[in-house]
C-alpha cells in the first residue's frame, strides 16, 4: 500500500498551516457495514474463527475499550467483522489519514502521533465513550510486531484505564503475524487465523486497582510469542520465500558478530562477513547449515541483539551515523519529501540535519519510551521516525545496512536509563 507524497523544501513544509484537531465522530453505519462485508473474503480465505470468553458480562449497548495486539493489515478486517454491528471508534496513526481524512473520520478514526505524549487523545477517547456512546479500539503497541513478540507498551496505560472508567476487552489474534509478517514485505502465506475476545476488566476492577497493577495485567495480556505459537500448533509454512527480508530483524551474526551483513533470501539467512548459513524451517525455527545453532528461536536471537546494544551503550561505543532520505508529516494532505540529510543517534539522543542547512532537529533519549521503526513503510523503504507535535520526520537510511530495529532497541534501552533520572529531577523541582 502506497501513500500520497509531494516534493517540497523543508522551509515550505514548515510554513504550512497545521490542521485543527477535530472531535471524534460516531462511525457512519453505512461505512461500518461496507467494512464488515468487505472483510468477509479475506477472513473466509484464512478459515477465521472467533472465540468469546466472558463476553456475556458486556452489555449489548455498553461502550468499552477494546485492546488488540497488532500483527498485520488483517487486524482491521477482524475488528470490522467481529464487532459489527456495534459502534466503535478506532485510534489510528496520523499517517493513516493522509489523503483520506474525510473518509477516515466517517468510519470513526481518532488520529494520534506514534509514541508522542498526546493528552488530547485521552479526551477524544472519553468523548467517544461517554458522549457518542461508542466503544474505542486501541492497538497499544502502536505498530505491527517486528519479531513476533509484543512491542513495548507505554507505562501510562494503567492511568488511562482509570480515566476512561469503562470495561476493557482484549482481542488476541493468532496466525495473523505468521500469515503476513512485516519483515517479509507483508507477503501472504497459507496460515489459519483466529482470535479470542475476552472481557478482562470491569469498571469496578479498574477502580480497585492501582495504575501499576493495571499495567501489569496488560503486560501479561500482551505476553505473546507468535513464533512459539506456530511451533506449538504445528503450523508449517511451506512457501519458499519465508526468510525473505529476515535480515531486517536478524541484523547481527551470532557467529562472527558482524552487523548489517546478513541477507534473508528464500529459506536461508546468510552472513556476508563469515559466510555462515542458517536455514529457516517450516516451523519458523533457525538451524545452522554447519556448526552450532546459536539461536533456534528468532525472539531469542532478537533478545541477544538487545543485550549487545545495551553493552554498547554501557561501554559508550554505540552510535548510528548514516545518510537518510527525509519525509515529513505536518498535516493529513500528504507526506512531504524534503530531500536528503544525515541522522545520528548515541547516548545524547537523535540529531537530524538536512533541508539545505535549515533543518537541525534534536531529540533527547527521555523524549519517548520507544521510536517508530518500520519495515517497508508505505513501500518507501525501512524507516526510523522521530519528531514532535509540530512535525514528524520519516528517515529512510541510505547504504548503511539494516539499522531500523537496532536503532529502536537502542532508543528503548536509553529511555530505561534516562527516564528515572528525569522523574527524580521533576520531583526535586516540585519540592523546591
Buried (B, 14 or more C-beta within 10 A) or exposed (E): EEBEBEEBBBEEBBEBEEBEEEEBBBBBEEBBEEBBEEBEEBBEEBEBEBEBBEEEEBEEEEBBBBBBBBBBBBBBBBBBBBBBEBBBBBBBBBBBBBBBBEEBBBBBBBBBBBBBEBEEBBBBBBBBBEEBEBBBBBBBBBBBBBBBBBBBBBEBBBBBBBBBEBBBBBBBBBBBBBBBBBBBBBBBBEBBBBBBBBBBBBBEBBEEBEBEEBBEBBBEBBEBBBBBBBBEBEBEBEBEBBBBBBBBBBBBBBBEEBBBBBBBEBBBBBBEBEEBBBBBBBBBBBEBEEEEEBBBBBBBBBBBBBEBBBEBBEEEEBEBEBBBBBBBBBBBBBBBBBBEBBBBBBBEBBBBBBBEEEBEBEBEBBBBBBBBBBBBBBEBBBBBBBBBEEBBBBBBBBEEBBBBBBBBBBBBBBBEBBBEEBEEEEEEEEEE
